[in-house]
Amino acid sequence: MPLALYLLALAVFAMGTSEFMLAGLVPDIAASLDVAVGTAGLLTSAFAVGMILGAPCMAAFTRRLPTRATLLGCVAVFAVCHVVAATTASFAVLFASRIVAAVANAGFLAVALSTATLLVAPNQKGRALAVLLSGTTIATVAGVPAGALLGTAWGWRATFWAVALLCVPAAVGILTGVRRRTQDAPERSRNAPSLAYEVAQLRAPRLLVAMLLAALLNGGTFTAFTFLAPLITGTAGLDPWWVPVALVLFGAGSFLGVTAAGRLADQHPRTTLVTAAPVLVLGWLLLALLAEHPVAVLVLMFAQGMLAFAAGSTLIARVLYAASDAPTMGGSYATAALNIGAAAGPALGAVALTGSSNLGPVRAAFALSTVALLLMLPTLRLIAPKDRSMEAVG
Protein backbone atom coordinates (compact mmCIF):
# COMPACT_ATOMS: atom_id res chain seq x y z
CA MET A 1 0.00 0.00 0.00
CA PRO A 2 1.40 3.47 -0.90
CA LEU A 3 2.38 5.85 1.90
CA ALA A 4 -0.10 8.44 0.62
CA LEU A 5 -2.96 6.08 1.44
CA TYR A 6 -1.85 5.78 5.06
CA LEU A 7 -1.52 9.56 5.28
CA LEU A 8 -5.08 9.90 3.98
CA ALA A 9 -6.09 7.44 6.70
CA LEU A 10 -4.27 9.69 9.19
CA ALA A 11 -6.51 12.56 8.13
CA VAL A 12 -9.57 10.32 8.55
CA PHE A 13 -8.22 9.38 12.00
CA ALA A 14 -7.86 13.05 12.97
CA MET A 15 -11.35 13.83 11.71
CA GLY A 16 -12.87 10.80 13.43
CA THR A 17 -11.14 11.72 16.68
CA SER A 18 -12.51 15.25 16.41
CA GLU A 19 -16.04 14.02 15.75
CA PHE A 20 -16.18 11.73 18.79
CA MET A 21 -13.74 13.32 21.27
CA LEU A 22 -16.24 15.62 22.97
CA ALA A 23 -17.67 12.66 24.90
CA GLY A 24 -14.77 13.03 27.34
CA LEU A 25 -14.50 16.84 27.23
CA VAL A 26 -18.06 18.14 27.66
CA PRO A 27 -17.88 18.93 31.42
CA ASP A 28 -14.55 20.80 31.08
CA ILE A 29 -15.76 22.81 28.09
CA ALA A 30 -18.95 23.72 29.95
CA ALA A 31 -17.01 24.92 33.01
CA SER A 32 -14.42 26.80 30.94
CA LEU A 33 -16.90 28.68 28.76
CA ASP A 34 -19.54 29.09 31.49
CA VAL A 35 -22.36 27.18 29.80
CA ALA A 36 -24.52 24.27 30.97
CA VAL A 37 -23.28 20.71 30.38
CA GLY A 38 -26.30 20.08 28.16
CA THR A 39 -25.46 23.16 26.09
CA ALA A 40 -21.84 22.03 25.68
CA GLY A 41 -23.13 18.65 24.50
CA LEU A 42 -24.74 20.43 21.55
CA LEU A 43 -21.26 20.84 20.07
CA THR A 44 -21.56 17.21 18.96
CA SER A 45 -24.84 18.11 17.28
CA ALA A 46 -23.14 21.07 15.58
CA PHE A 47 -20.53 18.78 14.03
CA ALA A 48 -23.21 16.34 12.95
CA VAL A 49 -25.29 19.12 11.36
CA GLY A 50 -22.23 20.17 9.38
CA MET A 51 -21.78 16.58 8.21
CA ILE A 52 -25.47 16.29 7.27
CA LEU A 53 -25.35 19.43 5.15
CA GLY A 54 -21.80 18.97 3.96
CA ALA A 55 -21.92 15.34 2.87
CA PRO A 56 -24.40 15.66 -0.04
CA CYS A 57 -23.47 19.26 -0.90
CA MET A 58 -19.74 18.62 -0.99
CA ALA A 59 -20.18 15.29 -2.79
CA ALA A 60 -22.08 17.13 -5.53
CA PHE A 61 -19.79 20.16 -5.57
CA THR A 62 -16.52 18.19 -5.76
CA ARG A 63 -17.61 15.87 -8.57
CA ARG A 64 -15.68 18.03 -11.06
CA LEU A 65 -12.95 19.64 -8.93
CA PRO A 66 -9.25 18.64 -8.99
CA THR A 67 -8.67 15.88 -6.49
CA ARG A 68 -5.45 16.99 -4.81
CA ALA A 69 -6.52 20.61 -4.41
CA THR A 70 -9.87 19.55 -2.93
CA LEU A 71 -8.31 17.16 -0.41
CA LEU A 72 -5.68 19.69 0.62
CA GLY A 73 -8.21 22.49 0.93
CA CYS A 74 -10.52 20.42 3.13
CA VAL A 75 -7.67 19.39 5.46
CA ALA A 76 -6.45 22.99 5.70
CA VAL A 77 -9.91 24.33 6.60
CA PHE A 78 -10.35 21.51 9.11
CA ALA A 79 -7.04 22.35 10.80
CA VAL A 80 -7.76 26.09 10.93
CA CYS A 81 -11.14 25.40 12.56
CA HIS A 82 -9.39 23.51 15.35
CA VAL A 83 -6.89 26.32 15.89
CA VAL A 84 -9.82 28.73 16.21
CA ALA A 85 -11.57 26.35 18.63
CA ALA A 86 -8.43 26.00 20.75
CA THR A 87 -8.00 29.76 21.14
CA THR A 88 -11.53 31.13 21.43
CA ALA A 89 -13.22 32.18 24.66
CA SER A 90 -16.63 32.29 23.00
CA PHE A 91 -18.98 29.32 22.95
CA ALA A 92 -20.69 30.74 19.84
CA VAL A 93 -17.39 30.81 17.95
CA LEU A 94 -16.56 27.28 19.11
CA PHE A 95 -20.01 26.14 17.95
CA ALA A 96 -19.56 27.73 14.52
CA SER A 97 -16.07 26.25 14.14
CA ARG A 98 -17.50 22.77 14.71
CA ILE A 99 -20.00 23.22 11.87
CA VAL A 100 -17.37 24.48 9.41
CA ALA A 101 -14.94 21.71 10.40
CA ALA A 102 -17.66 19.13 9.79
CA VAL A 103 -18.37 20.48 6.30
CA ALA A 104 -14.66 20.21 5.53
CA ASN A 105 -14.67 16.66 6.91
CA ALA A 106 -17.61 15.74 4.67
CA GLY A 107 -15.86 17.18 1.62
CA PHE A 108 -12.66 15.31 2.38
CA LEU A 109 -14.44 11.96 2.74
CA ALA A 110 -16.42 12.53 -0.46
CA VAL A 111 -13.17 12.73 -2.44
CA ALA A 112 -10.88 10.47 -0.39
CA LEU A 113 -13.08 7.40 -0.84
CA SER A 114 -12.61 7.49 -4.60
CA THR A 115 -9.00 8.71 -4.46
CA ALA A 116 -7.98 5.73 -2.32
CA THR A 117 -8.92 3.30 -5.08
CA LEU A 118 -6.87 5.27 -7.63
CA LEU A 119 -3.67 4.99 -5.58
CA VAL A 120 -3.50 1.20 -5.91
CA ALA A 121 -3.83 -1.54 -8.52
CA PRO A 122 -7.39 -2.33 -9.66
CA ASN A 123 -7.42 -5.63 -7.74
CA GLN A 124 -6.53 -3.88 -4.46
CA LYS A 125 -9.41 -1.42 -4.21
CA GLY A 126 -11.10 -3.24 -1.33
CA ARG A 127 -7.90 -3.31 0.68
CA ALA A 128 -7.31 0.39 -0.03
CA LEU A 129 -10.76 1.31 1.28
CA ALA A 130 -10.16 -0.84 4.37
CA VAL A 131 -6.92 1.06 5.09
CA LEU A 132 -8.64 4.42 4.63
CA LEU A 133 -11.64 3.62 6.80
CA SER A 134 -9.45 2.11 9.52
CA GLY A 135 -8.78 5.72 10.48
CA THR A 136 -12.32 6.00 11.86
CA THR A 137 -12.29 2.76 13.85
CA ILE A 138 -8.84 3.48 15.28
CA ALA A 139 -10.13 6.90 16.31
CA THR A 140 -12.77 5.27 18.50
CA VAL A 141 -10.23 2.89 20.05
CA ALA A 142 -7.23 5.19 20.50
CA GLY A 143 -7.84 8.76 19.36
CA VAL A 144 -10.87 9.57 21.50
CA PRO A 145 -9.48 8.09 24.75
CA ALA A 146 -6.12 9.76 24.07
CA GLY A 147 -7.94 13.04 23.57
CA ALA A 148 -9.74 12.56 26.86
CA LEU A 149 -6.45 11.85 28.64
CA LEU A 150 -4.87 14.91 27.05
CA GLY A 151 -7.85 17.02 28.05
CA THR A 152 -7.77 15.72 31.62
CA ALA A 153 -4.04 16.43 31.95
CA TRP A 154 -3.74 19.80 30.13
CA GLY A 155 -7.27 21.00 29.50
CA TRP A 156 -9.72 20.54 26.64
CA ARG A 157 -7.95 23.08 24.41
CA ALA A 158 -4.88 20.81 24.20
CA THR A 159 -7.01 18.18 22.46
CA PHE A 160 -8.06 20.64 19.75
CA TRP A 161 -4.42 21.64 19.24
CA ALA A 162 -3.45 17.97 18.91
CA VAL A 163 -6.07 17.37 16.19
CA ALA A 164 -4.85 20.46 14.29
CA LEU A 165 -1.25 19.17 14.44
CA LEU A 166 -2.33 15.75 13.13
CA CYS A 167 -3.53 17.47 9.98
CA VAL A 168 0.00 18.67 9.10
CA PRO A 169 1.51 15.29 8.06
CA ALA A 170 -1.76 14.44 6.32
CA ALA A 171 -1.52 17.65 4.26
CA VAL A 172 2.13 16.92 3.41
CA GLY A 173 1.15 13.43 2.31
CA ILE A 174 -1.57 14.77 0.04
CA LEU A 175 0.84 17.28 -1.49
CA THR A 176 3.58 14.74 -2.16
CA GLY A 177 1.67 11.47 -2.56
CA VAL A 178 -1.51 12.33 -4.47
CA ARG A 179 -0.46 13.19 -7.97
CA ARG A 180 -1.99 16.09 -9.85
CA ARG A 181 -4.09 14.93 -12.78
CA THR A 182 -4.37 16.85 -16.01
CA GLN A 183 -8.09 16.12 -16.00
CA ASP A 184 -10.24 18.36 -13.83
CA ALA A 185 -12.98 15.80 -13.21
CA PRO A 186 -12.30 13.05 -10.66
CA GLU A 187 -12.39 9.50 -11.94
CA ARG A 188 -15.51 8.69 -9.94
CA SER A 189 -17.68 11.14 -11.92
CA ARG A 190 -16.75 10.20 -15.48
CA ASN A 191 -19.12 7.28 -15.96
CA ALA A 192 -21.59 8.21 -13.24
CA PRO A 193 -25.24 9.06 -13.97
CA SER A 194 -26.38 12.67 -13.78
CA LEU A 195 -26.64 14.40 -10.42
CA ALA A 196 -30.39 14.83 -10.87
CA TYR A 197 -30.80 11.08 -11.40
CA GLU A 198 -28.76 10.28 -8.28
CA VAL A 199 -30.72 12.73 -6.13
CA ALA A 200 -33.98 11.23 -7.44
CA GLN A 201 -33.00 7.90 -5.85
CA LEU A 202 -33.91 9.45 -2.48
CA ARG A 203 -37.55 8.77 -3.37
CA ALA A 204 -37.01 5.01 -3.17
CA PRO A 205 -38.80 3.56 -0.09
CA ARG A 206 -36.04 1.01 0.49
CA LEU A 207 -33.43 3.77 0.75
CA LEU A 208 -35.57 6.04 2.92
CA VAL A 209 -36.38 3.27 5.41
CA ALA A 210 -32.76 2.20 5.70
CA MET A 211 -31.69 5.82 6.28
CA LEU A 212 -34.40 6.33 8.93
CA LEU A 213 -33.41 3.21 10.85
CA ALA A 214 -29.72 4.13 10.71
CA ALA A 215 -30.51 7.64 11.98
CA LEU A 216 -32.62 6.36 14.88
CA LEU A 217 -30.11 3.75 16.00
CA ASN A 218 -27.17 6.13 15.73
CA GLY A 219 -29.21 8.79 17.51
CA GLY A 220 -29.63 6.48 20.48
CA THR A 221 -25.90 5.74 20.56
CA PHE A 222 -24.89 9.42 20.47
CA THR A 223 -27.53 10.39 23.03
CA ALA A 224 -25.78 8.26 25.65
CA PHE A 225 -22.20 8.51 24.32
CA THR A 226 -22.09 12.33 24.33
CA PHE A 227 -22.94 12.47 28.03
CA LEU A 228 -20.80 9.53 29.10
CA ALA A 229 -18.48 11.66 31.27
CA PRO A 230 -21.21 12.92 33.67
CA LEU A 231 -22.50 9.35 34.00
CA ILE A 232 -19.05 7.98 34.86
CA THR A 233 -18.02 10.70 37.31
CA GLY A 234 -21.47 11.46 38.71
CA THR A 235 -23.81 8.47 38.87
CA ALA A 236 -21.10 5.78 38.91
CA GLY A 237 -18.96 7.87 41.26
CA LEU A 238 -15.65 7.22 39.51
CA ASP A 239 -12.64 9.54 39.26
CA PRO A 240 -12.40 11.62 36.04
CA TRP A 241 -9.41 9.50 34.97
CA TRP A 242 -11.87 6.62 34.47
CA VAL A 243 -13.58 8.50 31.63
CA PRO A 244 -10.76 7.64 29.15
CA VAL A 245 -10.92 4.02 30.35
CA ALA A 246 -14.64 3.90 29.57
CA LEU A 247 -13.96 5.45 26.16
CA VAL A 248 -11.29 2.82 25.45
CA LEU A 249 -13.76 0.08 26.34
CA PHE A 250 -16.46 1.61 24.14
CA GLY A 251 -13.96 2.09 21.32
CA ALA A 252 -12.64 -1.48 21.59
CA GLY A 253 -16.19 -2.76 21.49
CA SER A 254 -17.00 -0.61 18.46
CA PHE A 255 -13.91 -1.91 16.64
CA LEU A 256 -15.00 -5.50 17.26
CA GLY A 257 -18.56 -4.64 16.25
CA VAL A 258 -17.47 -3.09 12.95
CA THR A 259 -15.11 -6.01 12.29
CA ALA A 260 -17.82 -8.57 12.96
CA ALA A 261 -20.37 -6.69 10.88
CA GLY A 262 -17.86 -6.48 8.04
CA ARG A 263 -17.72 -10.26 7.99
CA LEU A 264 -21.43 -10.88 8.48
CA ALA A 265 -23.47 -7.94 7.20
CA ASP A 266 -23.12 -8.70 3.48
CA GLN A 267 -24.03 -12.39 3.67
CA HIS A 268 -26.26 -12.35 6.76
CA PRO A 269 -27.75 -8.84 7.16
CA ARG A 270 -31.08 -9.99 8.56
CA THR A 271 -29.51 -12.31 11.13
CA THR A 272 -27.04 -9.62 12.19
CA LEU A 273 -29.78 -7.04 12.71
CA VAL A 274 -32.26 -9.26 14.56
CA THR A 275 -29.47 -10.41 16.86
CA ALA A 276 -27.63 -7.16 17.60
CA ALA A 277 -30.49 -4.63 17.72
CA PRO A 278 -32.65 -6.27 20.44
CA VAL A 279 -29.61 -6.91 22.66
CA LEU A 280 -28.54 -3.29 22.15
CA VAL A 281 -31.94 -2.11 23.41
CA LEU A 282 -31.63 -4.41 26.43
CA GLY A 283 -28.14 -3.04 27.10
CA TRP A 284 -29.36 0.57 27.36
CA LEU A 285 -32.03 -0.57 29.81
CA LEU A 286 -29.45 -2.40 31.93
CA LEU A 287 -27.16 0.64 31.89
CA ALA A 288 -29.98 2.81 33.24
CA LEU A 289 -30.72 0.27 35.99
CA LEU A 290 -27.10 -0.46 36.96
CA ALA A 291 -25.54 2.98 36.50
CA GLU A 292 -24.52 3.22 40.18
CA HIS A 293 -22.37 0.08 39.89
CA PRO A 294 -18.99 0.98 38.32
CA VAL A 295 -18.05 -2.53 37.19
CA ALA A 296 -21.41 -3.02 35.45
CA VAL A 297 -21.09 0.37 33.75
CA LEU A 298 -17.63 -0.42 32.38
CA VAL A 299 -18.69 -3.86 31.13
CA LEU A 300 -21.74 -2.34 29.45
CA MET A 301 -19.59 0.34 27.78
CA PHE A 302 -17.74 -2.40 25.91
CA ALA A 303 -20.91 -4.34 25.09
CA GLN A 304 -22.87 -1.31 23.90
CA GLY A 305 -20.02 -0.12 21.70
CA MET A 306 -19.85 -3.53 20.04
CA LEU A 307 -23.62 -3.88 19.57
CA ALA A 308 -24.22 -0.28 18.45
CA PHE A 309 -21.55 -0.39 15.76
CA ALA A 310 -22.44 -3.91 14.61
CA ALA A 311 -26.09 -2.99 14.08
CA GLY A 312 -25.30 0.54 12.86
CA SER A 313 -22.70 -0.46 10.28
CA THR A 314 -25.03 -3.19 9.00
CA LEU A 315 -27.76 -0.60 8.46
CA ILE A 316 -25.31 1.71 6.71
CA ALA A 317 -24.40 -1.18 4.41
CA ARG A 318 -28.12 -1.52 3.62
CA VAL A 319 -28.22 2.22 2.80
CA LEU A 320 -25.35 1.76 0.34
CA TYR A 321 -27.01 -1.24 -1.30
CA ALA A 322 -30.27 0.69 -1.59
CA ALA A 323 -28.34 3.61 -3.12
CA SER A 324 -26.47 1.47 -5.66
CA ASP A 325 -27.92 3.57 -8.51
CA ALA A 326 -26.28 6.68 -6.99
CA PRO A 327 -22.57 5.80 -7.15
CA THR A 328 -21.16 9.25 -6.36
CA MET A 329 -23.89 10.36 -3.92
CA GLY A 330 -24.66 7.09 -2.11
CA GLY A 331 -21.87 7.54 0.41
CA SER A 332 -23.15 11.01 1.26
CA TYR A 333 -26.63 9.59 1.90
CA ALA A 334 -25.14 7.08 4.33
CA THR A 335 -23.09 9.82 6.00
CA ALA A 336 -26.14 12.06 6.28
CA ALA A 337 -28.22 9.26 7.84
CA LEU A 338 -25.60 8.60 10.48
CA ASN A 339 -25.19 12.26 11.30
CA ILE A 340 -28.89 13.04 11.50
CA GLY A 341 -28.83 10.66 14.44
CA ALA A 342 -25.58 12.18 15.74
CA ALA A 343 -27.20 15.64 15.66
CA ALA A 344 -30.58 14.74 17.12
CA GLY A 345 -29.17 12.41 19.79
CA PRO A 346 -27.09 14.95 21.77
CA ALA A 347 -29.89 17.53 21.46
CA LEU A 348 -32.35 15.03 22.94
CA GLY A 349 -29.80 14.04 25.57
CA ALA A 350 -29.33 17.69 26.57
CA VAL A 351 -33.08 18.02 27.10
CA ALA A 352 -33.17 14.76 29.06
CA LEU A 353 -30.20 15.71 31.26
CA THR A 354 -31.31 17.15 34.59
CA GLY A 355 -29.47 18.48 37.60
CA SER A 356 -30.69 15.67 39.82
CA SER A 357 -29.87 12.77 37.49
CA ASN A 358 -27.41 11.92 34.74
CA LEU A 359 -29.56 9.01 33.54
CA GLY A 360 -31.81 11.02 31.22
CA PRO A 361 -29.58 10.54 28.13
CA VAL A 362 -29.37 6.77 28.73
CA ARG A 363 -33.15 6.54 29.02
CA ALA A 364 -33.49 8.58 25.84
CA ALA A 365 -31.04 6.20 24.11
CA PHE A 366 -33.23 3.29 25.21
CA ALA A 367 -36.32 5.03 23.81
CA LEU A 368 -34.75 5.84 20.41
CA SER A 369 -33.30 2.34 20.03
CA THR A 370 -36.64 0.79 20.93
CA VAL A 371 -38.40 2.86 18.25
CA ALA A 372 -35.76 1.77 15.74
CA LEU A 373 -36.26 -1.88 16.68
CA LEU A 374 -40.05 -1.66 16.44
CA LEU A 375 -39.79 -0.08 12.98
CA MET A 376 -37.08 -2.48 11.86
CA LEU A 377 -38.88 -5.75 12.49
CA PRO A 378 -41.74 -5.21 10.01
CA THR A 379 -39.48 -3.62 7.39
CA LEU A 380 -36.66 -6.18 7.32
CA ARG A 381 -38.16 -7.76 4.23
CA LEU A 382 -37.80 -4.41 2.44
CA ILE A 383 -34.27 -3.41 3.46
CA ALA A 384 -32.78 -6.92 3.77
CA PRO A 385 -34.90 -9.29 1.65
CA LYS A 386 -32.90 -12.32 2.80
CA ASP A 387 -29.47 -13.37 3.98
CA ARG A 388 -27.33 -13.62 0.90
CA SER A 389 -23.84 -12.89 -0.39
CA MET A 390 -22.56 -9.61 -1.76
CA GLU A 391 -22.40 -11.14 -5.22
CA ALA A 392 -26.07 -12.02 -5.04
CA VAL A 393 -26.98 -8.49 -3.94
CA GLY A 394 -24.90 -6.95 -6.69
C-alpha positions in Angstrom: 0.0 0.0 0.0 1.4 3.5 -0.9 2.4 5.8 1.9 -0.1 8.4 0.6 -3.0 6.1 1.4 -1.9 5.8 5.1 -1.5 9.6 5.3 -5.1 9.9 4.0 -6.1 7.4 6.7 -4.3 9.7 9.2 -6.5 12.6 8.1 -9.6 10.3 8.5 -8.2 9.4 12.0 -7.9 13.1 13.0 -11.3 13.8 11.7 -12.9 10.8 13.4 -11.1 11.7 16.7 -12.5 15.3 16.4 -16.0 14.0 15.8 -16.2 11.7 18.8 -13.7 13.3 21.3 -16.2 15.6 23.0 -17.7 12.7 24.9 -14.8 13.0 27.3 -14.5 16.8 27.2 -18.1 18.1 27.7 -17.9 18.9 31.4 -14.6 20.8 31.1 -15.8 22.8 28.1 -19.0 23.7 29.9 -17.0 24.9 33.0 -14.4 26.8 30.9 -16.9 28.7 28.8 -19.5 29.1 31.5 -22.4 27.2 29.8 -24.5 24.3 31.0 -23.3 20.7 30.4 -26.3 20.1 28.2 -25.5 23.2 26.1 -21.8 22.0 25.7 -23.1 18.7 24.5 -24.7 20.4 21.6 -21.3 20.8 20.1 -21.6 17.2 19.0 -24.8 18.1 17.3 -23.1 21.1 15.6 -20.5 18.8 14.0 -23.2 16.3 13.0 -25.3 19.1 11.4 -22.2 20.2 9.4 -21.8 16.6 8.2 -25.5 16.3 7.3 -25.4 19.4 5.2 -21.8 19.0 4.0 -21.9 15.3 2.9 -24.4 15.7 0.0 -23.5 19.3 -0.9 -19.7 18.6 -1.0 -20.2 15.3 -2.8 -22.1 17.1 -5.5 -19.8 20.2 -5.6 -16.5 18.2 -5.8 -17.6 15.9 -8.6 -15.7 18.0 -11.1 -13.0 19.6 -8.9 -9.3 18.6 -9.0 -8.7 15.9 -6.5 -5.4 17.0 -4.8 -6.5 20.6 -4.4 -9.9 19.6 -2.9 -8.3 17.2 -0.4 -5.7 19.7 0.6 -8.2 22.5 0.9 -10.5 20.4 3.1 -7.7 19.4 5.5 -6.5 23.0 5.7 -9.9 24.3 6.6 -10.4 21.5 9.1 -7.0 22.3 10.8 -7.8 26.1 10.9 -11.1 25.4 12.6 -9.4 23.5 15.3 -6.9 26.3 15.9 -9.8 28.7 16.2 -11.6 26.4 18.6 -8.4 26.0 20.7 -8.0 29.8 21.1 -11.5 31.1 21.4 -13.2 32.2 24.7 -16.6 32.3 23.0 -19.0 29.3 22.9 -20.7 30.7 19.8 -17.4 30.8 18.0 -16.6 27.3 19.1 -20.0 26.1 18.0 -19.6 27.7 14.5 -16.1 26.2 14.1 -17.5 22.8 14.7 -20.0 23.2 11.9 -17.4 24.5 9.4 -14.9 21.7 10.4 -17.7 19.1 9.8 -18.4 20.5 6.3 -14.7 20.2 5.5 -14.7 16.7 6.9 -17.6 15.7 4.7 -15.9 17.2 1.6 -12.7 15.3 2.4 -14.4 12.0 2.7 -16.4 12.5 -0.5 -13.2 12.7 -2.4 -10.9 10.5 -0.4 -13.1 7.4 -0.8 -12.6 7.5 -4.6 -9.0 8.7 -4.5 -8.0 5.7 -2.3 -8.9 3.3 -5.1 -6.9 5.3 -7.6 -3.7 5.0 -5.6 -3.5 1.2 -5.9 -3.8 -1.5 -8.5 -7.4 -2.3 -9.7 -7.4 -5.6 -7.7 -6.5 -3.9 -4.5 -9.4 -1.4 -4.2 -11.1 -3.2 -1.3 -7.9 -3.3 0.7 -7.3 0.4 0.0 -10.8 1.3 1.3 -10.2 -0.8 4.4 -6.9 1.1 5.1 -8.6 4.4 4.6 -11.6 3.6 6.8 -9.4 2.1 9.5 -8.8 5.7 10.5 -12.3 6.0 11.9 -12.3 2.8 13.8 -8.8 3.5 15.3 -10.1 6.9 16.3 -12.8 5.3 18.5 -10.2 2.9 20.0 -7.2 5.2 20.5 -7.8 8.8 19.4 -10.9 9.6 21.5 -9.5 8.1 24.8 -6.1 9.8 24.1 -7.9 13.0 23.6 -9.7 12.6 26.9 -6.5 11.8 28.6 -4.9 14.9 27.1 -7.9 17.0 28.1 -7.8 15.7 31.6 -4.0 16.4 31.9 -3.7 19.8 30.1 -7.3 21.0 29.5 -9.7 20.5 26.6 -8.0 23.1 24.4 -4.9 20.8 24.2 -7.0 18.2 22.5 -8.1 20.6 19.8 -4.4 21.6 19.2 -3.5 18.0 18.9 -6.1 17.4 16.2 -4.8 20.5 14.3 -1.3 19.2 14.4 -2.3 15.7 13.1 -3.5 17.5 10.0 0.0 18.7 9.1 1.5 15.3 8.1 -1.8 14.4 6.3 -1.5 17.6 4.3 2.1 16.9 3.4 1.1 13.4 2.3 -1.6 14.8 0.0 0.8 17.3 -1.5 3.6 14.7 -2.2 1.7 11.5 -2.6 -1.5 12.3 -4.5 -0.5 13.2 -8.0 -2.0 16.1 -9.9 -4.1 14.9 -12.8 -4.4 16.9 -16.0 -8.1 16.1 -16.0 -10.2 18.4 -13.8 -13.0 15.8 -13.2 -12.3 13.1 -10.7 -12.4 9.5 -11.9 -15.5 8.7 -9.9 -17.7 11.1 -11.9 -16.7 10.2 -15.5 -19.1 7.3 -16.0 -21.6 8.2 -13.2 -25.2 9.1 -14.0 -26.4 12.7 -13.8 -26.6 14.4 -10.4 -30.4 14.8 -10.9 -30.8 11.1 -11.4 -28.8 10.3 -8.3 -30.7 12.7 -6.1 -34.0 11.2 -7.4 -33.0 7.9 -5.8 -33.9 9.4 -2.5 -37.6 8.8 -3.4 -37.0 5.0 -3.2 -38.8 3.6 -0.1 -36.0 1.0 0.5 -33.4 3.8 0.8 -35.6 6.0 2.9 -36.4 3.3 5.4 -32.8 2.2 5.7 -31.7 5.8 6.3 -34.4 6.3 8.9 -33.4 3.2 10.8 -29.7 4.1 10.7 -30.5 7.6 12.0 -32.6 6.4 14.9 -30.1 3.8 16.0 -27.2 6.1 15.7 -29.2 8.8 17.5 -29.6 6.5 20.5 -25.9 5.7 20.6 -24.9 9.4 20.5 -27.5 10.4 23.0 -25.8 8.3 25.6 -22.2 8.5 24.3 -22.1 12.3 24.3 -22.9 12.5 28.0 -20.8 9.5 29.1 -18.5 11.7 31.3 -21.2 12.9 33.7 -22.5 9.4 34.0 -19.0 8.0 34.9 -18.0 10.7 37.3 -21.5 11.5 38.7 -23.8 8.5 38.9 -21.1 5.8 38.9 -19.0 7.9 41.3 -15.6 7.2 39.5 -12.6 9.5 39.3 -12.4 11.6 36.0 -9.4 9.5 35.0 -11.9 6.6 34.5 -13.6 8.5 31.6 -10.8 7.6 29.2 -10.9 4.0 30.3 -14.6 3.9 29.6 -14.0 5.4 26.2 -11.3 2.8 25.4 -13.8 0.1 26.3 -16.5 1.6 24.1 -14.0 2.1 21.3 -12.6 -1.5 21.6 -16.2 -2.8 21.5 -17.0 -0.6 18.5 -13.9 -1.9 16.6 -15.0 -5.5 17.3 -18.6 -4.6 16.3 -17.5 -3.1 12.9 -15.1 -6.0 12.3 -17.8 -8.6 13.0 -20.4 -6.7 10.9 -17.9 -6.5 8.0 -17.7 -10.3 8.0 -21.4 -10.9 8.5 -23.5 -7.9 7.2 -23.1 -8.7 3.5 -24.0 -12.4 3.7 -26.3 -12.3 6.8 -27.8 -8.8 7.2 -31.1 -10.0 8.6 -29.5 -12.3 11.1 -27.0 -9.6 12.2 -29.8 -7.0 12.7 -32.3 -9.3 14.6 -29.5 -10.4 16.9 -27.6 -7.2 17.6 -30.5 -4.6 17.7 -32.6 -6.3 20.4 -29.6 -6.9 22.7 -28.5 -3.3 22.2 -31.9 -2.1 23.4 -31.6 -4.4 26.4 -28.1 -3.0 27.1 -29.4 0.6 27.4 -32.0 -0.6 29.8 -29.4 -2.4 31.9 -27.2 0.6 31.9 -30.0 2.8 33.2 -30.7 0.3 36.0 -27.1 -0.5 37.0 -25.5 3.0 36.5 -24.5 3.2 40.2 -22.4 0.1 39.9 -19.0 1.0 38.3 -18.0 -2.5 37.2 -21.4 -3.0 35.5 -21.1 0.4 33.7 -17.6 -0.4 32.4 -18.7 -3.9 31.1 -21.7 -2.3 29.4 -19.6 0.3 27.8 -17.7 -2.4 25.9 -20.9 -4.3 25.1 -22.9 -1.3 23.9 -20.0 -0.1 21.7 -19.9 -3.5 20.0 -23.6 -3.9 19.6 -24.2 -0.3 18.4 -21.5 -0.4 15.8 -22.4 -3.9 14.6 -26.1 -3.0 14.1 -25.3 0.5 12.9 -22.7 -0.5 10.3 -25.0 -3.2 9.0 -27.8 -0.6 8.5 -25.3 1.7 6.7 -24.4 -1.2 4.4 -28.1 -1.5 3.6 -28.2 2.2 2.8 -25.3 1.8 0.3 -27.0 -1.2 -1.3 -30.3 0.7 -1.6 -28.3 3.6 -3.1 -26.5 1.5 -5.7 -27.9 3.6 -8.5 -26.3 6.7 -7.0 -22.6 5.8 -7.2 -21.2 9.3 -6.4 -23.9 10.4 -3.9 -24.7 7.1 -2.1 -21.9 7.5 0.4 -23.1 11.0 1.3 -26.6 9.6 1.9 -25.1 7.1 4.3 -23.1 9.8 6.0 -26.1 12.1 6.3 -28.2 9.3 7.8 -25.6 8.6 10.5 -25.2 12.3 11.3 -28.9 13.0 11.5 -28.8 10.7 14.4 -25.6 12.2 15.7 -27.2 15.6 15.7 -30.6 14.7 17.1 -29.2 12.4 19.8 -27.1 14.9 21.8 -29.9 17.5 21.5 -32.4 15.0 22.9 -29.8 14.0 25.6 -29.3 17.7 26.6 -33.1 18.0 27.1 -33.2 14.8 29.1 -30.2 15.7 31.3 -31.3 17.2 34.6 -29.5 18.5 37.6 -30.7 15.7 39.8 -29.9 12.8 37.5 -27.4 11.9 34.7 -29.6 9.0 33.5 -31.8 11.0 31.2 -29.6 10.5 28.1 -29.4 6.8 28.7 -33.1 6.5 29.0 -33.5 8.6 25.8 -31.0 6.2 24.1 -33.2 3.3 25.2 -36.3 5.0 23.8 -34.8 5.8 20.4 -33.3 2.3 20.0 -36.6 0.8 20.9 -38.4 2.9 18.3 -35.8 1.8 15.7 -36.3 -1.9 16.7 -40.0 -1.7 16.4 -39.8 -0.1 13.0 -37.1 -2.5 11.9 -38.9 -5.8 12.5 -41.7 -5.2 10.0 -39.5 -3.6 7.4 -36.7 -6.2 7.3 -38.2 -7.8 4.2 -37.8 -4.4 2.4 -34.3 -3.4 3.5 -32.8 -6.9 3.8 -34.9 -9.3 1.6 -32.9 -12.3 2.8 -29.5 -13.4 4.0 -27.3 -13.6 0.9 -23.8 -12.9 -0.4 -22.6 -9.6 -1.8 -22.4 -11.1 -5.2 -26.1 -12.0 -5.0 -27.0 -8.5 -3.9 -24.9 -7.0 -6.7 
